[in-house]
């Protein structure tokens, strides 16, 4: 990658064109990579009134989809004061959709920590902004500065965000993605990591953007680049993409496409979905049973009655994900879900007390059947013993055992089996 000499930094047009080199330069310089080259960029003190939140893509995409879901069909312009305040509330953890009760309250504690830290220590991390004033890296810091500026209107130090400016031309969406990633991966104090579902979305976004640049025109090449940026390996990234694909299928099934906040606590569950699909394929499950099993499991998830352990057990009931001679399954446990799977349309409604009770009953029936029928259970041992005795009877009918010590040993073994069966019945 080539290195550029020092460039013109302040835009000629737009809201940031009002900055003055001598008064606004913050004193920090750093190389940023975009447009196939390294660019030496200066950091500036940018008035927060010239900036706007930029959460439609990147790490806050789930919050933007939440805001969009609460305002269907409405144009959300973060430059307008109303939406600026709405996004501010989303980031500081005070936003709530009164119609559904969905909220961002879990962010309050972290936002409070960040605000107090900036108040005590100042801005320790430099953000990145676009020429149009949109914040690429530092949206939560901008929210903290707005909050502090409102609390301390006479304090000049809260009226500016320290940030590098990235030009509009020559910066591709893939460059923007990698700039945000580099800022995020340079973890520092109070820099919040991606939420699990945000991480999956960010990975898929990166793969798609890198493929669109034609530099990494194959998915595998793009996956390798993303894996490197995330400090991961390609196999893990492929699994992450599969998990997000199954999350999308689930959200579509419940009539909530792109409502990723609903999957915030479900990423661990959906890591088990691809192995379950593999088990259904390997064990040649009929298509109709597959569809009913998927619907049943979606129903369990939608009503908060399934975790990743239950998904693993369901996979175990279907059978191993790899062909084995000693492969065993628990058909009765699978049937506890397929036979009780609801009409798919029932998935599109909000969970109710009735649906949660139905889901709990389905889960409990599955667990009972699985515990009874899985290899090593008391039932499976009894059934195996029954099968062995049936085989002994059939063998004796064809070829009676010879007299002598073999017959005596066989008789003793059968008598012992009879005694064990009687004692076991008594225990029951």
C-alpha positions as CSV (number, residue, x, y, z in Angstrom):
1,X,0.0,0.0,0.0
2,X,1.4,3.4,-1.1
3,X,1.8,6.3,1.3
4,X,0.5,9.8,0.4
5,X,2.1,13.1,1.4
6,X,0.3,15.4,3.7
7,X,-3.0,16.3,2.1
8,X,-5.6,19.1,2.2
9,X,-7.6,18.3,5.3
10,X,-10.5,20.7,5.6
11,X,-13.4,20.2,3.1
12,X,-14.0,23.0,0.6
13,X,-17.8,22.7,1.0
14,X,-20.3,21.4,3.5
15,X,-20.6,21.9,7.2
16,X,-17.0,21.3,8.0
17,X,-15.7,23.8,5.5
18,X,-16.1,26.4,8.3
19,X,-13.2,24.9,10.2
20,X,-9.9,26.9,10.3
21,X,-6.6,25.2,10.1
22,X,-4.7,27.0,12.8
23,X,-7.5,27.2,15.3
24,X,-9.1,23.8,14.8
25,X,-6.0,21.5,14.4
26,X,-5.8,19.4,17.5
27,X,-2.1,18.4,17.2
28,X,-2.5,14.7,16.5
29,X,-1.7,13.1,13.1
30,X,-2.3,9.5,12.0
31,X,-2.1,7.4,8.9
32,X,-5.5,6.1,7.7
33,X,-5.9,3.5,5.0
34,X,-8.4,4.1,2.2
35,X,-8.5,4.3,-1.6
36,X,-5.6,1.8,-1.8
37,X,-3.1,4.1,0.0
38,X,-2.1,5.3,3.4
39,X,-3.1,8.9,4.1
40,X,-1.6,11.2,6.7
41,X,-4.6,12.9,8.4
42,X,-4.8,15.5,11.0
43,X,-7.2,15.5,14.0
44,X,-9.4,18.6,14.5
45,X,-11.5,20.0,17.2
46,X,-14.9,19.9,15.5
47,X,-17.9,21.7,17.0
48,X,-20.5,19.1,17.9
49,X,-23.2,21.3,16.3
50,X,-21.6,20.6,12.9
51,X,-21.9,16.8,13.3
52,X,-24.7,14.3,13.1
53,X,-25.0,10.7,14.2
54,X,-24.4,8.0,11.6
55,X,-25.9,4.8,12.9
56,X,-27.6,3.3,9.8
57,X,-24.6,1.0,9.1
58,X,-21.8,-0.3,11.2
59,X,-21.9,-1.2,14.8
60,X,-25.2,0.5,15.6
61,X,-27.2,-1.1,12.7
62,X,-29.4,-3.0,15.1
63,X,-30.3,0.2,16.9
64,X,-31.2,1.9,13.6
65,X,-33.3,-1.0,12.6
66,X,-35.1,-0.8,16.0
67,X,-35.7,2.9,15.4
68,X,-37.0,2.2,11.9
69,X,-39.2,-0.5,13.2
70,X,-40.8,1.9,15.6
71,X,-41.4,4.4,12.8
72,X,-42.4,2.4,9.7
73,X,-42.4,4.3,6.5
74,X,-40.9,7.5,8.0
75,X,-37.7,9.1,6.6
76,X,-35.3,9.2,9.5
77,X,-32.9,12.1,8.9
78,X,-30.2,12.3,11.7
79,X,-29.5,16.0,10.8
80,X,-33.0,17.0,12.0
81,X,-33.3,17.9,15.7
82,X,-36.1,15.4,16.4
83,X,-34.1,12.4,15.1
84,X,-30.9,13.7,16.6
85,X,-32.7,13.6,20.0
86,X,-34.2,10.2,19.3
87,X,-30.8,8.7,18.4
88,X,-29.2,10.4,21.4
89,X,-31.8,8.6,23.6
90,X,-31.0,5.3,21.9
91,X,-27.3,5.7,22.6
92,X,-27.7,6.9,26.2
93,X,-30.1,4.1,27.1
94,X,-33.3,6.1,27.7
95,X,-35.1,5.3,24.4
96,X,-38.3,3.2,24.6
97,X,-41.0,2.3,22.1
98,X,-44.2,2.9,24.0
99,X,-46.2,0.6,21.7
100,X,-44.1,-2.5,22.2
101,X,-42.0,-1.8,25.3
102,X,-38.7,-2.4,23.3
103,X,-36.0,-0.2,24.8
104,X,-32.3,0.4,25.1
105,X,-32.2,0.6,28.9
106,X,-29.3,-2.0,29.0
107,X,-27.0,0.7,27.6
108,X,-27.5,3.2,30.4
109,X,-24.8,1.9,32.7
110,X,-22.1,1.9,30.0
111,X,-23.1,5.3,28.7
112,X,-23.0,6.8,32.2
113,X,-19.4,5.3,32.7
114,X,-18.3,6.9,29.4
115,X,-19.8,10.3,30.2
116,X,-18.2,10.4,33.7
117,X,-14.9,9.3,32.1
118,X,-14.9,12.1,29.6
119,X,-15.9,14.5,32.3
120,X,-12.9,13.5,34.4
121,X,-10.2,12.6,31.9
122,X,-11.3,14.3,28.7
123,X,-11.4,12.7,25.2
124,X,-8.8,10.0,25.1
125,X,-9.8,8.5,21.7
126,X,-9.9,10.4,18.5
127,X,-12.9,9.8,16.3
128,X,-13.3,9.6,12.5
129,X,-15.9,11.7,10.7
130,X,-17.0,12.1,7.1
131,X,-16.9,15.4,5.1
132,X,-20.6,15.8,5.4
133,X,-20.4,15.7,9.2
134,X,-21.5,12.2,9.7
135,X,-19.7,10.4,12.5
136,X,-18.0,7.2,11.4
137,X,-16.3,6.3,14.6
138,X,-17.3,8.1,17.9
139,X,-21.1,8.2,17.8
140,X,-21.4,7.3,21.5
141,X,-18.7,9.8,22.4
142,X,-20.7,12.5,20.4
143,X,-23.7,11.5,22.5
144,X,-21.7,11.9,25.7
145,X,-20.4,15.3,24.7
146,X,-23.9,16.5,23.8
147,X,-25.1,15.4,27.2
148,X,-22.2,17.1,29.0
149,X,-22.6,20.2,27.0
150,X,-26.2,20.4,28.0
151,X,-25.3,19.9,31.6
152,X,-22.4,22.4,31.5
153,X,-23.3,25.0,28.9
154,X,-20.4,27.3,29.9
155,X,-17.8,24.5,29.5
156,X,-16.0,25.0,26.2
157,X,-14.3,21.6,26.3
158,X,-17.5,19.7,25.8
159,X,-18.5,21.6,22.6
160,X,-15.9,19.8,20.4
161,X,-15.3,16.2,19.2
162,X,-11.7,15.4,18.4
163,X,-11.7,13.6,15.1
164,X,-10.0,12.9,11.8
165,X,-11.9,13.9,8.6
166,X,-12.2,11.4,5.8
167,X,-12.8,12.9,2.3
168,X,-16.0,11.9,0.5
169,X,-14.3,11.1,-2.8
170,X,-12.0,8.1,-3.1
171,X,-13.4,6.3,-0.1
172,X,-15.4,3.2,-0.9
173,X,-18.0,1.6,1.4
174,X,-15.4,-1.2,2.0
175,X,-12.9,1.5,3.1
176,X,-15.4,3.0,5.4
177,X,-16.1,-0.5,6.9
178,X,-12.4,-1.2,7.4
179,X,-11.8,2.3,9.0
180,X,-14.5,1.7,11.5
181,X,-13.1,-1.8,12.1
182,X,-9.6,-0.5,12.8
183,X,-11.0,2.0,15.2
184,X,-13.0,-0.6,17.0
185,X,-10.3,-3.3,17.1
186,X,-7.9,-0.8,18.7
187,X,-9.6,-1.6,22.0
188,X,-9.1,0.9,24.8
189,X,-10.7,1.7,28.1
190,X,-14.5,2.0,28.0
191,X,-14.6,1.1,24.2
192,X,-17.6,-1.2,24.1
193,X,-17.3,-4.3,22.1
194,X,-19.8,-5.3,19.5
195,X,-23.0,-7.0,20.8
196,X,-23.1,-10.6,19.5
197,X,-25.6,-10.0,16.8
198,X,-24.0,-6.7,15.8
199,X,-20.7,-8.6,15.3
200,X,-22.4,-11.1,12.9
201,X,-24.0,-8.2,10.9
202,X,-20.7,-6.4,10.8
203,X,-19.0,-9.6,9.5
204,X,-21.5,-10.1,6.7
205,X,-21.4,-6.4,5.8
206,X,-17.6,-6.6,5.4
207,X,-17.7,-9.7,3.3
208,X,-20.3,-8.2,0.9
209,X,-18.5,-4.9,0.6
210,X,-15.2,-6.4,0.0
211,X,-16.7,-8.6,-2.8
212,X,-18.2,-5.5,-4.4
213,X,-14.8,-3.8,-4.7
214,X,-13.8,-6.5,-7.2
215,X,-10.5,-6.6,-5.3
216,X,-11.8,-9.6,-3.4
217,X,-14.2,-10.9,-5.9
218,X,-14.7,-14.3,-4.3
219,X,-16.5,-14.9,-1.0
220,X,-13.6,-17.0,0.3
221,X,-11.1,-14.3,-0.4
222,X,-13.3,-11.7,1.4
223,X,-13.8,-14.1,4.3
224,X,-10.1,-14.4,4.8
225,X,-9.7,-10.6,4.9
226,X,-12.6,-10.2,7.4
227,X,-11.1,-12.9,9.5
228,X,-7.8,-11.1,9.6
229,X,-9.5,-7.8,10.5
230,X,-11.4,-9.5,13.4
231,X,-8.3,-11.4,14.6
232,X,-10.2,-14.7,13.9
233,X,-9.9,-17.6,11.4
234,X,-11.8,-18.2,8.2
235,X,-13.6,-21.3,9.6
236,X,-15.1,-19.2,12.4
237,X,-16.2,-16.4,10.1
238,X,-17.9,-19.0,7.9
239,X,-19.8,-20.4,10.9
240,X,-20.7,-16.8,11.9
241,X,-22.2,-16.2,8.4
242,X,-24.2,-19.4,8.7
243,X,-25.5,-18.4,12.1
244,X,-26.7,-15.0,10.8
245,X,-28.4,-16.8,7.8
246,X,-30.3,-18.9,10.2
247,X,-31.2,-15.9,12.3
248,X,-32.6,-14.2,9.2
249,X,-34.7,-17.4,8.5
250,X,-36.1,-17.2,12.0
251,X,-36.9,-13.5,11.9
252,X,-38.6,-14.1,8.5
253,X,-40.6,-17.0,10.0
254,X,-41.9,-14.9,12.9
255,X,-42.7,-12.0,10.5
256,X,-40.0,-9.7,11.8
257,X,-37.4,-9.5,9.0
258,X,-34.4,-7.4,9.9
259,X,-35.5,-6.9,13.5
260,X,-32.2,-8.0,14.7
261,X,-32.6,-6.7,18.3
262,X,-35.0,-9.7,18.8
263,X,-32.0,-11.9,18.3
264,X,-29.7,-10.0,20.7
265,X,-29.6,-12.9,23.1
266,X,-30.1,-15.7,20.6
267,X,-26.7,-15.9,18.8
268,X,-25.6,-18.8,21.0
269,X,-28.8,-20.7,20.1
270,X,-28.3,-20.2,16.4
271,X,-24.7,-21.5,16.5
272,X,-26.3,-24.9,17.0
273,X,-28.7,-24.5,14.0
274,X,-26.3,-25.5,11.2
275,X,-25.3,-28.8,13.0
276,X,-29.0,-29.5,13.4
277,X,-29.6,-29.0,9.7
278,X,-26.6,-31.3,9.0
279,X,-28.1,-34.0,11.2
280,X,-31.5,-33.7,9.3
281,X,-29.7,-34.2,6.0
282,X,-27.4,-37.0,7.1
283,X,-30.2,-38.9,8.7
284,X,-32.4,-38.5,5.6
285,X,-35.3,-36.9,7.5
286,X,-38.3,-36.5,5.2
287,X,-38.9,-32.9,4.0
288,X,-42.3,-32.6,5.7
289,X,-40.7,-33.6,9.1
290,X,-37.9,-31.1,8.6
291,X,-40.3,-28.3,8.0
292,X,-42.4,-29.2,11.1
293,X,-39.3,-29.6,13.2
294,X,-38.0,-26.2,12.1
295,X,-41.5,-24.7,12.9
296,X,-41.6,-26.4,16.3
297,X,-38.1,-25.2,17.2
298,X,-38.9,-21.7,16.0
299,X,-42.0,-21.8,18.2
300,X,-39.8,-22.8,21.2
301,X,-37.3,-20.0,20.6
302,X,-40.0,-17.4,20.0
303,X,-41.6,-18.2,23.3
304,X,-38.2,-18.2,25.2
305,X,-38.3,-22.0,25.8
306,X,-35.1,-23.0,24.0
307,X,-31.4,-22.4,24.7
308,X,-28.4,-23.8,22.9
309,X,-28.4,-27.0,25.1
310,X,-31.9,-27.8,24.0
311,X,-30.8,-27.4,20.3
312,X,-27.9,-29.8,20.9
313,X,-30.3,-32.3,22.4
314,X,-32.7,-32.0,19.5
315,X,-29.8,-32.6,17.2
316,X,-28.9,-35.7,19.3
317,X,-32.5,-36.9,19.0
318,X,-32.4,-36.6,15.2
319,X,-29.1,-38.5,15.0
320,X,-25.4,-37.8,14.5
321,X,-24.3,-35.1,12.0
322,X,-21.8,-37.6,10.5
323,X,-22.6,-41.1,9.2
324,X,-21.7,-43.8,11.7
325,X,-22.4,-47.5,11.8
326,X,-23.6,-47.3,15.4
327,X,-25.7,-44.2,14.8
328,X,-28.6,-43.9,17.2
329,X,-31.5,-41.5,17.3
330,X,-34.5,-40.9,19.5
331,X,-37.5,-40.8,17.1
332,X,-40.1,-40.4,20.0
333,X,-38.3,-37.3,21.1
334,X,-38.3,-35.8,17.6
335,X,-42.0,-36.6,17.3
336,X,-42.7,-34.7,20.5
337,X,-41.8,-31.6,18.5
338,X,-43.0,-32.5,14.9
339,X,-46.3,-33.8,16.1
340,X,-47.0,-30.7,18.2
341,X,-45.5,-28.0,15.9
342,X,-48.1,-25.2,15.5
343,X,-49.4,-23.7,12.3
344,X,-46.5,-21.5,10.9
345,X,-48.9,-18.5,11.0
346,X,-49.0,-18.8,14.8
347,X,-45.3,-17.7,14.8
348,X,-46.1,-14.3,13.6
349,X,-48.0,-13.2,16.7
350,X,-46.5,-11.9,19.9
351,X,-46.0,-14.6,22.6
352,X,-48.9,-15.0,24.9
353,X,-49.4,-16.9,28.2
354,X,-51.2,-19.6,26.2
355,X,-48.4,-20.0,23.6
356,X,-45.7,-20.0,26.3
357,X,-47.6,-22.8,28.1
358,X,-47.8,-24.8,24.8
359,X,-44.1,-24.3,24.2
360,X,-43.2,-25.3,27.7
361,X,-45.3,-28.5,27.4
362,X,-43.6,-29.3,24.0
363,X,-40.2,-28.7,25.5
364,X,-40.9,-30.9,28.6
365,X,-42.4,-33.7,26.5
366,X,-39.3,-33.6,24.3
367,X,-37.0,-33.7,27.3
368,X,-38.8,-36.6,28.9
369,X,-38.7,-38.7,25.6
370,X,-35.1,-37.8,25.0
371,X,-33.9,-38.6,28.5
372,X,-35.7,-41.9,28.3
373,X,-34.6,-42.9,24.8
374,X,-31.1,-41.6,24.4
375,X,-28.2,-44.1,24.4
376,X,-27.3,-45.0,28.0
377,X,-30.7,-44.3,29.5
378,X,-32.5,-46.8,31.6
379,X,-35.2,-47.3,28.8
380,X,-32.6,-47.8,26.1
381,X,-30.8,-50.4,28.2
382,X,-34.1,-52.2,28.9
383,X,-35.0,-52.1,25.3
384,X,-31.6,-53.4,24.3
385,X,-32.0,-56.2,26.9
386,X,-35.4,-57.1,25.5
387,X,-34.0,-57.2,21.9
388,X,-31.1,-59.5,23.1
389,X,-33.5,-61.9,24.8
390,X,-35.7,-62.0,21.7
391,X,-32.7,-62.8,19.6
392,X,-31.8,-65.7,22.1
393,X,-35.3,-67.1,21.8
394,X,-35.2,-66.9,18.0
395,X,-31.8,-68.6,17.9
396,X,-32.9,-71.4,20.2
397,X,-36.0,-72.0,18.0
398,X,-33.7,-72.5,15.0
399,X,-30.8,-74.3,16.6
400,X,-31.4,-75.5,20.2
401,X,-28.3,-75.3,22.4
402,X,-26.4,-78.6,23.0
403,X,-26.6,-80.3,26.3
404,X,-23.8,-80.1,28.8
405,X,-22.1,-77.1,30.3
406,X,-23.2,-74.6,27.6
407,X,-26.8,-75.4,28.3
408,X,-26.3,-75.1,32.1
409,X,-24.6,-71.7,31.6
410,X,-27.4,-70.5,29.3
411,X,-30.1,-71.6,31.7
412,X,-28.4,-69.9,34.6
413,X,-28.0,-66.7,32.6
414,X,-31.7,-66.7,31.5
415,X,-32.8,-67.3,35.1
416,X,-30.7,-64.4,36.3
417,X,-32.2,-62.2,33.6
418,X,-35.7,-63.2,34.8
419,X,-34.9,-62.4,38.4
420,X,-33.4,-59.0,37.3
421,X,-36.6,-58.2,35.3
422,X,-38.8,-59.1,38.3
423,X,-36.7,-57.0,40.7
424,X,-36.7,-54.0,38.2
425,X,-40.5,-54.2,37.9
426,X,-40.7,-54.1,41.7
427,X,-38.5,-51.0,41.7
428,X,-40.9,-49.3,39.2
